[in-house]
Amino acid sequence: MATVVSDKPCVVLDTNVLLDIWVFQDTNTALLHEHLAQQRLRWLATSAMREELCRVLAYPHIEPRLAKLSRSAAEVMAAFDRWSHTQPEAPRAPYVCKDADDQKFIDLAVTHRALLVSKDRQVLRLTHRLARLGVVVTSNYSQAPSNRTG
């Protein structure tokens, strides 16, 4: 599969990072949120990632957080659709995550050599291995986008 060439850095965001942006409004995600909103990044996602976010937004402990923000799950999903660039499911990466639910993020990041933003411990354990494949993994997006394209 050929990678998409873009003038913007490519990024893959795990579901917990999206929750930090849109549900928990974590100040550590402010710059990432700004870069997404201003389209300084090319955020890559798959239909499986979208489905996972939709499912998580219906969790009983998430719904009250959304209500507190006067935000609906549909609004979060609309932001997902507006800002993400849907990609086909990626082939299995050479490195496999112990948490099967997180493999889709790794696979997509490897396919496009994209920055992978995740707080998941099992993903972060693969940081050095994924670097061998051209993927930078971080749990804290706090810098300007680089010129990396995928």
DAPEVEN-V918308 format. One line per field, one symbol per residue. psi: psi as a letter, one per 20 degrees, with the letter a starting at -180 (. if undefined). A space follows every 50 residues. Layout:
# DAPEVEN-V918308
psi = ???
This chain:
# DAPEVEN-V918308
psi = pqqppqiqpqqpprhhghghgigilphijggggghghjliqnoprrhhhg ggggghiiqhihghgghhjlqrhhhghhgghghqopqqpqqpqhppqhoh hihhgggggghjlqpooqjpghghijghghhhjjpppqiookrqqajpq.
